[in-house]
């Protein structure tokens, strides 16, 4: 698209015209409100400078709105003296917190809402799985309702009737069209005919009959016979309907993980736990399909963050919405953008009849009152945390995409011909060994170093079995057979028997029975220099790990005092118009908030950190000890052999038999 450059003097004429229009509107407003025209003009110019007023269309909405709550002279004085960028921000944020769409919940409220939502979804389960539409709304939280209370609907209803129930939710009754609505232009409707629902291409006559835009009658039918959306491929629609039950169960599982995290106020690993549930229920190809469908419905692609052509739905209750909700919970547990703001606003927040919290006023109503300072401080808390929240979401999207690209599962089928008489031995051996190789590769990224020739060396002791089938283990040694129930320690021993004279690390052994990411946490101070640690009141211990110089309570109090001081200094710098100092103070405040979120929970309790190696050793050693005790009770010769052949070294175990043994594992 090309643009013609203006001729000489054209820009000046346009600016003069804009200026004249601006002054005309300012003078008219001054006359109407009984104000000094010159002062009003200056305010108009100030508003233009901060882009709060368009010079070509200078209808002064900011001032007009202030006049609704303040005396004209007070409103004018406010716009003359205030930092207009700051004022505009406070006006916008107050309106934002006045909206019922804003999830302005404390953590305790979020936990209660989550529990209610799980029960609500369970009550709607049958209707959601059958149609993708909710039987009843979840009015207590519009944020959660819009993102989680639908389930890949593939058919638009013909009519919808709603009745509010005793709990304040709406109960819905749907009818379904035999023909799909068509995205056509609206026709010229004859007298007495009006659009009443059913989508953009179905009209209703006064007698209640429905027609498409071209005049064909639309008949209501049962859901099973109804037409799918016109923009949806029938094959995709059929697959979505088959996937609903699995996605619904995944929602309930993940909400359960989020509920546990919120109740414990534990920011530990809500995303990791949620993704573990996702990878258990859905394969990589299924996830790719659902994300592609989400993009088709809403136009938003979670993987790229881009917007595209859509079917016009803002939300569809699908996988993208679910992962976004997971991110919101984790953000609240780590940064606490809404929870901390809610705490700072305290008694200014009011709940409606359904318990939904919001600020019940406009910012101008607070100007000049005794509670304006509390409102300003609450908004300042939101501003101070917003950059940290934005950084969290950038990191969250990266982690989501990394997990989608690398951590989902695919099914691999290998077909091998073997004589029928050997199949009963071959299949469980291959299954057990493939499970071990899978876990080892997930932990290390490489194949295990297994000496495949060792199992067939001449002179090896034959007939030795240490094999799992279903929920039992079969142990054969020294001519004795024993059957034991499933336990982790037996899996660890089997892993050792599969690689004699090797020394797998305890974390490798632990991964045989548990997800490889269930141990260890990255230090939030990994990238900090010694001086930066000193500045934060920390030092390095002998292993290079941060350790408190002060006890936890004193350290938290010091952090909080520093944060309060920075917020006061920031407010003062903005009042003085010192943008350079304000930026430096904002950076310091953001850094301090990140450190506090990493070190402490919202209640000031320190976050626990454990050495993942010691944690793995404790669990593996105890599990092996319990397994050895069970083996001793059921097969003494095997116990004696293992007790002699298995040795522990620093965070490793080693199986070294006196002579080669051919184990059926």
Secondary structure as UniProt FT lines:
FT   TURN            8..9
FT   HELIX           10..33
FT   HELIX           37..49
FT   TURN            50..51
FT   TURN            55..56
FT   HELIX           61..67
FT   TURN            68..69
FT   HELIX           72..81
FT   HELIX           84..98
FT   TURN            100..101
FT   HELIX           107..131
FT   TURN            139..140
FT   HELIX           142..148
FT   STRAND          157..164
FT   TURN            166..167
FT   STRAND          170..177
FT   TURN            191..192
FT   TURN            200..201
FT   STRAND          202..204
FT   TURN            206..207
FT   STRAND          210..212
FT   TURN            213..214
FT   STRAND          217..218
FT   STRAND          220..221
FT   HELIX           223..225
FT   TURN            230..231
FT   HELIX           234..264
FT   HELIX           270..281
FT   HELIX           284..298
FT   STRAND          300..301
FT   TURN            302..305
FT   STRAND          306..307
FT   HELIX           319..334
FT   HELIX           337..345
FT   HELIX           346..348
FT   STRAND          349..351
FT   TURN            353..354
FT   STRAND          357..359
FT   HELIX           363..366
FT   TURN            367..368
FT   TURN            370..371
FT   HELIX           372..406
FT   HELIX           420..444
FT   HELIX           452..456
FT   TURN            458..459
FT   STRAND          461..469
FT   TURN            470..471
FT   STRAND          472..477
FT   TURN            478..479
FT   STRAND          480..485
FT   HELIX           488..497
FT   TURN            498..501
FT   HELIX           506..513
FT   TURN            516..517
FT   TURN            524..527
FT   HELIX           530..535
FT   TURN            536..537
FT   STRAND          538..540
FT   TURN            542..543
FT   STRAND          546..548
FT   HELIX           552..576
FT   HELIX           579..599
FT   TURN            602..603
FT   HELIX           612..634
FT   HELIX           636..645
FT   STRAND          646..649
FT   TURN            650..651
FT   STRAND          652..655
FT   STRAND          661..664
//
